[in-house]
């Protein structure tokens, strides 16, 4: 229970106790009877003077002062509490608005930086990035996760650590698993097997377009790793050119089917730009509950470390929902 509320409750009880004391003392104020008086028959006309009960006089005075005073204190406390809560709420709302404005300002600054970013001056960079992705996809499809780092030549895992895949849990793999779904993730582990999930703390990346792309690969790889049940909501098919788009498939009628969409209507080309230490990967993906989406991911590399990854923007190019609910 709220300590302040408990204090108010005790105050109210004391107030009513004082009121009871006041009323009872008033009733007994003039009725201090001696033994002889107690023996008088009811309705006697005996006019013997009655003595005043001094103790009850004192209790009457105390009760008369205490019960309204206590009640007033409780009411005053409630009013003060309401005023304090109102001020705290207003203060919180002001801070929330300030944070929202700061976040909006920061987001706008990031968008301005993205809009002022420039593409790589090497025309083959995009082709090489796409080829690398397809190689990564082939390895994940074959479940050859140990070979992933062999493809990532712009990335170095810290000495004593290895990059690993934690596969999604299923009831077949774990009898104690009682969740409604799970995803697979990357992690690094030391020689004793201690796992660290913030992989970029243990990875060095070259400050280049290719380095940023390989950091992007690690950042987004979990979307194409195995998923179970509700985890399938997170599955994506990455689209970097027209051919990828033509091969998009979705759930339908209990099986996969090819999406009948005119690829010529959409710009699905991969774009990578740079503004200082910030790199921007603008790419498309297909999700069976979102449709065709273009997303921009910002990757910041400083002194060979990925210091930030932000999903900068997301635009639905073609809305679609397969209608399947897990």
BELLIN-V529618 format. One record per residue. N is the residue number from 1. PSI is psi in degrees with one decimal (999 if undefined). D_LAST is the distance of its C-alpha to the last C-alpha in whole Angstrom. Layout:
# BELLIN-V529618
n={N,N}
psi={PSI,PSI}
d_last={D_LAST,D_LAST}
This chain:
# BELLIN-V529618
n={1,2,3,4,5,6,7,8,9,10,11,12,13,14,15,16,17,18,19,20,21,22,23,24,25,26,27,28,29,30,31,32,33,34,35,36,37,38,39,40,41,42,43,44,45,46,47,48,49,50,51,52,53,54,55,56,57,58,59,60,61,62,63,64,65,66,67,68,69,70,71,72,73,74,75,76,77,78,79,80,81,82,83,84,85,86,87,88,89,90,91,92,93,94,95,96,97,98,99,100,101,102,103,104,105,106,107,108,109,110,111,112,113,114,115,116,117,118,119,120,121,122,123,124,125,126,127,128,129,130,131,132,133,134,135,136,137,138,139,140,141,142,143,144,145,146,147,148,149,150,151,152,153,154,155,156,157,158,159,160,161,162,163,164,165,166,167,168,169,170,171,172,173,174,175,176,177,178,179,180,181,182,183,184,185,186,187,188,189,190,191,192,193,194,195,196,197,198,199,200,201,202,203,204,205,206,207,208,209,210,211,212,213,214,215,216,217,218,219,220,221,222,223,224,225,226,227,228,229,230,231,232,233,234,235,236,237,238,239,240,241,242,243,244,245,246,247,248,249,250,251,252,253,254,255,256,257,258,259,260,261,262,263,264,265,266,267,268,269,270,271,272,273,274,275,276,277,278,279,280,281,282,283,284,285,286,287,288,289,290,291,292,293,294,295,296,297,298,299,300,301,302,303,304,305,306,307,308,309,310,311,312,313,314,315,316,317,318,319,320,321,322,323,324,325,326}
psi={147.3,125.6,-38.4,-41.6,-39.5,-40.1,-44.3,-41.5,-43.4,-40.2,-42.1,-42.4,-41.8,-40.3,-46.1,-34.6,-40.5,-39.0,-42.7,-43.7,-41.0,-48.5,-42.7,-39.4,-37.9,-41.3,-40.1,12.8,-39.2,24.8,47.8,97.3,142.6,-179.5,-39.2,-40.7,-34.8,-21.2,-6.6,142.4,156.6,132.6,13.3,146.1,12.2,126.1,27.9,129.3,137.2,142.1,149.1,134.5,101.7,-35.9,-42.1,-29.0,-44.9,-44.2,-34.9,-44.1,-45.7,-47.5,-41.8,-31.5,-41.4,-44.2,-43.3,-33.5,-44.8,-42.9,-40.5,-39.5,-42.5,-47.1,-43.1,-39.9,-40.5,-43.7,-45.0,-42.1,-43.2,-39.7,-43.7,-45.3,-39.3,-42.7,-40.9,-41.0,-43.7,-41.2,-41.3,-43.2,-39.0,-45.4,-41.0,-41.2,-40.7,-43.5,-40.6,-41.0,-41.2,-42.4,-41.4,-40.4,-43.8,-40.1,-40.1,-39.4,-39.9,-40.1,-38.7,-41.4,-39.2,-43.4,-26.0,2.3,157.9,146.9,165.0,142.2,-0.9,108.0,-17.0,-8.2,-46.7,-44.6,-41.7,-37.2,-43.4,-42.6,-40.1,-42.8,-44.0,-33.0,-41.4,-43.3,-41.6,-38.4,-41.6,-37.5,-34.5,0.6,33.0,63.2,-27.5,-20.0,1.4,-46.1,-21.4,-26.5,-22.0,81.4,-5.6,6.7,138.3,123.3,140.5,148.0,136.2,-1.2,153.8,149.0,128.9,167.9,128.0,109.3,152.0,149.9,143.7,160.3,-28.4,-31.4,-31.0,111.3,-25.6,-6.4,124.0,22.5,176.6,8.2,165.4,163.0,167.0,148.9,160.0,148.3,162.4,150.9,144.5,-176.2,-20.8,1.1,4.9,127.9,140.5,127.0,-21.7,81.9,-31.0,-12.8,-19.5,17.6,136.5,139.8,137.3,140.0,80.6,171.2,-43.8,-38.5,-43.7,-39.3,-41.4,-31.6,-39.3,-42.0,-45.6,-36.3,-35.3,-5.2,-31.5,-23.0,-27.4,-1.5,167.2,143.1,154.9,130.8,-116.8,-21.1,-21.6,-17.4,-24.4,-3.6,136.7,148.4,113.5,137.6,117.0,-8.0,176.8,-36.6,-41.9,-40.5,-38.3,-23.8,4.3,135.4,159.2,165.3,145.4,129.8,35.8,6.6,169.3,146.7,156.3,133.1,123.9,72.4,140.7,107.0,-24.5,-16.5,-11.8,140.6,107.8,14.9,140.9,137.4,130.3,123.5,168.8,143.6,93.6,-124.2,1.6,131.9,145.1,120.0,111.1,116.7,166.9,151.7,160.7,131.7,136.6,-11.5,-0.9,-40.4,-147.0,122.1,137.1,126.6,147.6,123.3,128.2,130.6,123.3,126.7,120.1,125.5,42.3,11.7,139.0,108.7,-23.4,145.1,124.1,135.2,98.6,-43.8,158.8,129.8,126.0,114.2,-36.8,112.2,135.9,144.8,121.6,-14.8,-2.4,131.3,122.2,999}
d_last={40,41,45,46,45,47,50,50,49,52,54,54,55,58,59,59,61,63,63,64,67,68,68,70,72,73,74,76,78,81,81,82,84,87,87,90,88,85,88,89,88,85,87,90,92,93,93,93,91,87,86,83,81,80,77,75,77,75,72,72,73,70,68,69,68,65,63,63,63,60,58,59,57,54,54,55,52,49,51,51,47,46,48,47,43,44,45,42,40,42,42,39,38,41,39,36,37,39,36,35,38,38,34,35,38,37,34,37,39,36,36,40,40,37,39,42,41,42,41,42,46,45,43,42,40,37,37,37,34,32,34,33,29,29,31,28,25,27,28,24,23,26,25,28,28,31,33,31,34,36,35,35,39,39,37,39,37,40,42,41,37,34,31,28,25,22,20,16,16,15,16,18,20,20,20,21,17,15,13,9,9,12,14,18,21,25,27,31,33,37,39,38,34,34,30,30,27,29,30,33,35,36,36,39,38,41,42,41,39,38,37,35,33,33,32,29,28,27,26,23,23,20,17,18,18,16,13,10,7,6,9,9,9,12,13,16,19,22,25,29,30,30,30,27,26,27,24,21,18,15,12,14,14,12,15,16,19,21,21,24,25,29,29,33,31,30,31,29,32,31,34,35,38,40,42,44,41,38,36,34,31,30,27,25,21,18,15,12,12,15,17,21,22,25,25,28,28,32,33,36,38,42,44,41,39,35,36,33,30,29,26,29,27,24,25,23,25,22,20,17,13,12,10,7,4,0}
